Amino acid sequence: MSMNWDMARLKGPENQDWRVPVSELEHRQNILSSRLSEEGIESAWIDDPVELYWLTGGRQNSVMLIGAKDSGIENRHWVRQSVERARFEAGGDDAPHVIEKHPRMNELEKSLQKLGCKKRPSLLLSKIPYERWSFINNKFGNLAGEAKDCTNLIYNLRETKSKWEITMHKESGKINQKMFEAIRERCGEGDSEIGIAAIADEVSRSAGFGGRIRMRKWPMDCDRVVIATGKSGAVPSYFDSAIGGLGTSPISSLGAGFARINKNEPVLIDIVHLHRGYVSDCTRIFSSGKLSQKWIQRLEDMEEISKTVVNCLSNGEDCSKAWEVGYLMASEMGYSDNLMGMRPEQAKFLGHSVGLELDETPVVAKGFDRPLEFGGTMAIEPKVIYKDGAIGIEDTWVRTENGMDCLTMGKKFPAITEW
């Protein structure tokens, strides 16, 4: 049957092919299959949009069944909408998996058995709602055992980024810098936080940002441009970070608000961009006129803490050790009451991993007693918050065998810019 829509429309800017390479999808499916086998799990039922994109190259209304290595189970992408688009996004005729219409739910048990399933597939139990779990688990029928949780297993696999994924992060970082350059060139005293955010958003949207930033922690959501001028930096929010900003209303209580830039006060700008799904996260400081030496010293101290944390991770220290070292430095500098927020509302981390989601693991915080692996990507962001403002620095990094490589602006854009 011929299609009544134009597949050629599915292109990036200037007709670029923005599909995930087939080799990436094949590799991801293979490493998941191997890990399932190591964990004694027969198969995995994947229906979360982020994990679907990672495995299939798209996020159609669908489910991906992955069999453990040597289980005899055939990998299958069952799609409700749209089979044609799912096939194209997975590589067309070169797709590494079979793509077909989702079976009727009352036939699910037989359909799974036909593919080789003897046990209930594992589920993303840490992500799906209880009602969804209950419904799917019931439809597994008489398949043996209980559905295990494969969430952390997949999270762990996604912590190490491929060369292609790191390239996506770097491209994201380039656009992120362009957003800051537009703010530097077009903004200044009297402009509103939300007006500045719109200028940054224009750059990002033109470069292909799709409008959503995904997070794991429920029920968190995120605004991609947090701008806090002067006392806006001290306003608390629901967001688990050093600073959330005013937001525009109680239902959108994060990000830029309607406050305007005044002279001689710090303007903290924290920007997230996604290139083909991959996060870059940066923070820089602006001001209209000079900041006091007190603010300058605080910023220099945060830069020093950032360098120390980056060095710890580069040397293979555990993320919890990097937190301990960074926190001790901040305390000795006199910032224990203001690091990553004001007491009692302080975030307890100095860096968070990024990928297809903003809040990936590991984290520079207590409890993460393991290093950032080679290929791990992390945003390092020491900040201090006071009643009259906030200041700090942030860049996104990848750990390589040669050390930590900056994926965002680094030294190419100053820590502070005076309008």
C-alpha distance (Angstrom), angle and dihedral (degrees) to the residues before:
residue distance angle dihedral
M1 . . .
S2 3.80 . .
M3 3.80 120.2 .
N4 3.79 121.3 -114.1
W5 3.82 93.9 -149.8
D6 3.79 133.9 67.9
M7 3.82 112.7 -105.8
A8 3.82 89.5 -171.6
R9 3.82 87.7 73.0
L10 3.81 89.5 73.1
K11 3.80 95.4 90.5
G12 3.77 138.6 119.4
P13 3.81 123.7 -124.3
E14 3.81 114.7 -44.4
N15 3.82 89.6 11.7
Q16 3.80 93.5 -65.5
D17 3.79 116.6 165.6
W18 3.78 103.4 -118.3
R19 3.78 97.1 178.6
V20 3.80 119.5 125.0
P21 3.83 108.1 -102.1
V22 3.80 113.5 -100.1
S23 3.81 89.4 -127.7
E24 3.82 89.0 60.4
L25 3.80 93.0 51.6
E26 3.78 92.0 46.6
H27 3.81 92.1 50.0
R28 3.81 93.1 48.4
Q29 3.79 93.1 49.5
N30 3.79 90.6 48.5
I31 3.80 95.8 50.4
L32 3.80 91.1 46.6
S33 3.81 90.0 49.7
S34 3.80 90.7 51.0
R35 3.80 93.6 47.2
L36 3.81 91.6 49.7
S37 3.79 88.4 54.5
E38 3.82 91.6 49.5
E39 3.79 90.3 51.8
G40 3.79 94.0 47.4
I41 3.81 93.1 -114.7
E42 3.80 115.7 141.6
S43 3.83 98.1 -153.8
A44 3.80 145.6 -17.9
W45 3.81 128.7 -128.9
I46 3.84 107.7 -151.3
D47 3.81 119.0 -168.5
D48 3.82 105.2 145.7
P49 3.84 113.7 112.2
V50 3.82 95.6 -128.3
E51 3.79 94.8 47.4
L52 3.82 90.3 43.8
Y53 3.80 90.3 54.6
W54 3.80 90.7 48.0
L55 3.81 92.2 51.9
T56 3.82 104.6 31.2
G57 3.81 105.6 24.7
G58 3.82 93.2 -117.2
R59 3.78 142.3 55.4
Q60 3.76 104.7 -130.2
N61 3.81 122.4 155.0
S62 3.76 91.8 -83.3
V63 3.79 150.8 102.2
M64 3.80 130.6 -119.4
L65 3.80 118.9 -147.5
I66 3.81 113.7 -158.2
G67 3.79 120.1 -172.1
A68 3.79 123.2 -148.4
K69 3.79 116.4 -105.4
D70 3.81 111.2 -80.3
S71 3.82 91.0 6.5
G72 3.78 91.8 116.8
I73 3.82 90.3 -129.3
E74 3.78 115.7 139.1
N75 3.81 115.1 -129.9
R76 3.77 108.8 -122.0
H77 3.81 135.3 -177.1
W78 3.79 107.3 -152.6
V79 3.80 110.6 -165.1
R80 3.79 132.4 -168.9
Q81 3.80 96.4 178.7
S82 2.98 125.1 40.4
V83 3.81 115.6 -0.3
E84 3.81 91.7 170.1
R85 3.78 94.2 50.4
A86 3.81 91.7 44.4
R87 3.79 90.2 53.6
F88 3.81 93.0 48.9
E89 3.82 93.8 47.0
A90 3.81 91.4 49.4
G91 3.82 91.3 56.1
G92 3.79 103.8 -82.1
D93 3.78 111.9 -118.2
D94 3.83 89.1 0.7
A95 3.83 94.2 57.6
P96 3.83 110.1 136.0
H97 3.81 93.7 -137.4
V98 3.79 140.2 44.2
I99 3.81 114.4 -96.1
E100 3.79 120.3 -160.8
K101 3.78 144.3 146.0
H102 3.82 115.2 -66.5
P103 3.82 110.3 -103.5
R104 3.78 121.1 -118.2
M105 3.81 109.6 -86.1
N106 3.79 92.9 -123.3
E107 3.82 86.9 59.4
L108 3.81 95.5 45.6
E109 3.80 97.8 105.8
K110 3.83 92.0 52.0
S111 3.80 91.2 44.9
L112 3.80 91.4 53.6
Q113 3.78 92.2 46.3
K114 3.80 89.8 51.2
L115 3.82 88.9 57.3
G116 3.80 90.3 51.5
C117 3.82 104.1 -93.4
K118 3.79 116.4 149.8
K119 3.81 96.4 162.5
R120 3.77 132.6 46.7
P121 3.83 110.4 -87.4
S122 3.79 117.8 -112.8
L123 3.80 115.5 -105.8
L124 3.79 138.6 -150.1
L125 3.79 89.2 -105.1
S126 3.81 93.8 166.8
K127 3.82 91.3 57.9
I128 3.80 110.2 33.5
P129 3.84 122.7 79.0
Y130 3.79 118.8 -107.7
E131 3.80 92.1 -112.7
R132 3.80 90.4 55.5
W133 3.81 91.9 47.7
S134 3.80 91.8 48.7
F135 3.80 93.1 49.6
I136 3.83 95.7 46.9
N137 3.80 93.7 42.1
N138 3.81 90.0 53.5
K139 3.81 91.1 50.6
F140 3.80 90.7 54.6
G141 3.79 83.2 75.6
N142 3.80 116.0 -178.6
L143 3.79 97.6 -5.2
A144 3.79 107.9 133.9
G145 3.79 128.6 -98.9
E146 3.77 132.6 2.1
A147 3.80 125.9 -57.1
K148 3.81 106.9 -101.6
D149 3.81 125.5 -148.7
C150 3.81 114.4 -103.6
T151 3.83 96.4 172.7
N152 3.81 99.7 104.4
L153 3.79 90.8 40.5
I154 3.81 90.4 61.3
Y155 3.81 92.9 39.7
N156 3.80 88.1 56.0
L157 3.81 92.6 50.8
R158 3.80 91.3 49.7
E159 3.81 92.9 53.3
T160 3.82 91.2 79.1
K161 3.77 110.4 65.7
S162 3.80 124.5 -150.5
K163 3.81 123.0 -127.6
W164 3.81 88.3 -100.6
E165 3.79 92.2 52.1
I166 3.80 91.6 48.9
T167 3.81 88.0 52.5
M168 3.81 88.1 54.5
H169 3.81 90.1 51.8
K170 3.81 90.5 50.1
E171 3.80 91.7 50.5
S172 3.79 88.1 49.7
G173 3.80 89.5 52.1
K174 3.81 91.2 53.2
I175 3.79 91.5 55.6
N176 3.79 89.9 45.0
Q177 3.80 89.3 57.8
K178 3.80 91.1 49.9
M179 3.80 88.7 55.3
F180 3.81 90.4 55.0
E181 3.81 90.8 46.0
A182 3.80 90.4 54.3
I183 3.80 89.9 51.4
R184 3.80 90.6 49.2
E185 3.81 92.6 50.6
R186 3.79 101.3 39.9
C187 3.81 108.7 30.4
G188 3.78 140.0 68.5
E189 3.79 147.6 121.0
G190 3.80 114.4 1.0
D191 3.79 95.7 20.4
S192 3.79 117.0 125.3
E193 3.78 123.1 -120.1
I194 3.80 91.1 -120.6
G195 3.81 91.5 48.9
I196 3.80 90.4 54.1
A197 3.79 90.2 48.1
A198 3.81 89.3 54.1
I199 3.80 90.9 55.6
A200 3.80 91.1 51.4
D201 3.80 91.0 45.4
E202 3.80 91.6 52.9
V203 3.80 90.3 59.1
S204 3.78 93.3 46.0
R205 3.79 95.6 46.4
S206 3.79 91.8 49.1
A207 3.81 88.8 53.8
G208 3.80 92.7 53.6
F209 3.82 108.7 -87.8
G210 3.79 106.2 162.2
G211 3.79 98.3 -150.1
R212 3.81 103.5 -106.9
I213 3.80 134.3 93.8
R214 3.78 111.6 -165.7
M215 3.79 124.9 -144.6
R216 3.80 133.2 -176.9
K217 3.77 101.2 -150.3
W218 3.78 110.6 91.0
P219 3.01 126.4 -100.4
M220 3.80 94.3 5.1
D221 3.78 124.2 125.8
C222 3.77 129.0 174.4
D223 3.78 141.3 -141.6
R224 3.77 110.3 -142.2
V225 3.82 97.6 -138.6
V226 3.81 119.1 46.7
I227 3.79 111.7 -173.8
A228 3.78 120.5 178.2
T229 3.78 121.0 176.9
G230 3.80 118.4 -167.2
K231 3.81 112.7 -47.9
S232 3.81 91.5 10.1
G233 3.79 85.8 79.8
A234 3.80 91.6 67.0
V235 3.81 96.9 52.5
P236 3.84 109.7 109.6
S237 3.79 122.4 -131.3
Y238 3.80 139.8 -179.8
F239 3.79 91.2 -101.4
D240 3.80 116.8 111.8
S241 3.78 96.0 -129.3
A242 3.79 140.9 85.5
I243 3.78 92.8 -88.5
G244 3.78 136.7 13.9
G245 3.80 105.3 175.1
L246 3.79 128.4 -139.1
G247 3.77 100.9 -71.9
T248 3.79 120.0 -157.7
S249 3.82 100.9 -89.4
P250 3.82 141.5 -5.2
I251 3.81 91.2 -86.1
S252 3.82 90.5 47.8
S253 3.79 97.7 39.6
L254 3.78 97.0 154.1
G255 3.78 134.4 76.1
A256 3.78 128.4 16.0
G257 3.79 123.0 2.7
F258 3.78 136.6 -175.0
A259 3.82 97.8 -82.2
R260 3.81 115.3 122.0
I261 3.80 131.4 -133.9
N262 3.81 114.3 -97.2
K263 3.78 128.0 -170.1
N264 3.78 122.7 -83.6
E265 3.81 98.4 7.9
P266 3.81 128.2 116.0
V267 3.78 116.5 -103.3
L268 3.80 109.5 -159.9
I269 3.81 113.1 -157.8
D270 3.81 118.0 -171.3
I271 3.82 113.5 -177.5
V272 3.80 130.8 -172.3
H273 3.80 120.6 -168.5
L274 3.81 128.7 -179.8
H275 3.78 122.1 -152.1
R276 3.80 110.2 -166.0
G277 3.79 86.8 -25.1
Y278 3.82 99.1 -46.3
V279 3.80 120.1 122.3
S280 3.78 130.4 -128.5
D281 3.81 117.1 -179.3
C282 3.82 124.9 -168.6
T283 3.80 138.8 165.8
R284 3.80 127.8 -164.5
I285 3.80 134.4 166.7
F286 3.82 126.3 -123.0
S287 3.78 132.2 -178.2
S288 3.77 139.6 -177.3
G289 3.78 100.3 -129.7
K290 3.78 125.1 -9.5
L291 3.77 124.5 -38.2
S292 3.78 120.3 -132.3
Q293 3.79 118.6 -96.4
K294 3.80 87.7 -109.8
W295 3.80 91.5 63.9
I296 3.80 92.4 42.5
Q297 3.82 90.6 53.4
R298 3.79 91.2 50.1
L299 3.79 90.8 52.5
E300 3.80 92.8 48.1
D301 3.80 89.0 51.1
M302 3.80 91.3 52.4
E303 3.80 89.3 50.0
E304 3.80 89.2 53.2
I305 3.80 92.1 49.9
S306 3.80 90.2 48.2
K307 3.82 91.3 53.3
T308 3.79 90.7 49.4
V309 3.81 93.9 50.2
V310 3.81 91.0 47.3
N311 3.82 90.3 50.7
C312 3.80 91.7 49.8
L313 3.79 91.2 53.4
S314 3.80 91.4 43.6
N315 3.80 89.7 55.6
G316 3.81 92.0 52.2
E317 3.80 96.9 -106.4
D318 3.80 116.2 157.3
C319 3.80 115.0 -93.8
S320 3.81 88.8 -119.8
K321 3.82 89.2 55.7
A322 3.81 90.8 50.7
W323 3.82 88.1 53.3
E324 3.79 91.5 48.6
V325 3.81 92.9 50.1
G326 3.81 93.3 45.1
Y327 3.79 93.8 46.4
L328 3.81 91.7 48.5
M329 3.81 90.3 52.0
A330 3.80 91.0 50.0
S331 3.81 91.4 48.9
E332 3.79 92.7 50.1
M333 3.81 88.1 50.3
G334 3.81 89.6 53.6
Y335 3.82 99.3 -105.9
S336 3.81 102.5 114.5
D337 3.82 91.7 112.8
N338 3.81 94.4 46.0
L339 3.81 107.5 33.9
M340 3.83 110.5 122.7
G341 3.79 90.5 -10.5
M342 3.80 140.6 -16.4
R343 3.78 121.3 -74.9
P344 2.96 127.4 -59.1
E345 3.82 93.0 17.8
Q346 3.79 102.7 57.1
A347 3.80 126.7 143.2
K348 3.80 111.0 -130.1
F349 3.79 101.3 -140.1
L350 3.80 141.1 72.5
G351 3.79 99.7 -160.3
H352 3.80 140.9 17.1
S353 3.78 131.0 -160.0
V354 3.79 117.9 -115.4
G355 3.78 136.3 -162.7
L356 3.78 127.3 124.3
E357 3.81 85.4 -15.8
L358 3.79 129.6 47.3
D359 3.80 97.4 -133.0
E360 3.80 105.3 48.1
T361 3.79 128.2 147.2
P362 2.95 146.9 -58.6
V363 3.82 105.1 44.5
V364 3.80 131.2 -164.9
A365 3.77 92.1 -114.1
K366 3.80 142.9 96.9
G367 3.78 114.5 -63.3
F368 3.79 97.9 32.9
D369 3.78 95.6 105.8
R370 3.77 95.9 172.1
P371 3.78 135.4 78.7
L372 3.77 128.7 -104.1
E373 3.80 100.1 -96.3
F374 3.79 123.5 -128.8
G375 3.79 104.4 -82.5
G376 3.81 92.2 28.4
T377 3.80 115.2 136.6
M378 3.80 121.1 -150.5
A379 3.81 140.4 170.5
I380 3.82 112.4 -137.5
E381 3.81 111.7 -157.8
P382 3.83 121.9 166.6
K383 3.81 110.3 178.8
V384 3.79 137.1 166.5
I385 3.78 124.8 -147.8
Y386 3.81 128.6 -155.0
K387 3.79 133.5 171.9
D388 3.81 90.4 -100.3
G389 3.81 98.3 44.5
A390 3.79 152.1 -43.4
I391 3.78 133.7 -103.1
G392 3.80 137.1 -179.3
I393 3.79 148.3 113.7
E394 3.81 135.7 -105.2
D395 3.79 138.0 -178.5
T396 3.79 133.9 161.9
W397 3.81 119.0 -118.4
V398 3.80 141.4 -174.0
R399 3.78 123.3 -149.1
T400 3.80 113.0 -129.4
E401 3.79 132.3 173.6
N402 3.82 86.2 -97.5
G403 3.80 94.3 52.6
M404 3.79 135.7 -92.9
D405 3.81 115.5 -19.1
C406 3.81 118.6 -160.9
L407 3.81 112.1 -125.2
T408 3.79 95.6 -173.2
M409 3.80 135.3 40.9
G410 3.78 103.3 -49.1
K411 3.80 110.6 161.2
K412 3.81 92.1 -11.7
F413 3.81 89.6 84.2
P414 3.83 121.3 39.5
A415 3.78 122.0 -115.3
I416 3.80 89.2 -122.2
T417 3.81 130.7 28.0
E418 3.78 124.2 -167.1
W419 3.82 116.1 -148.3
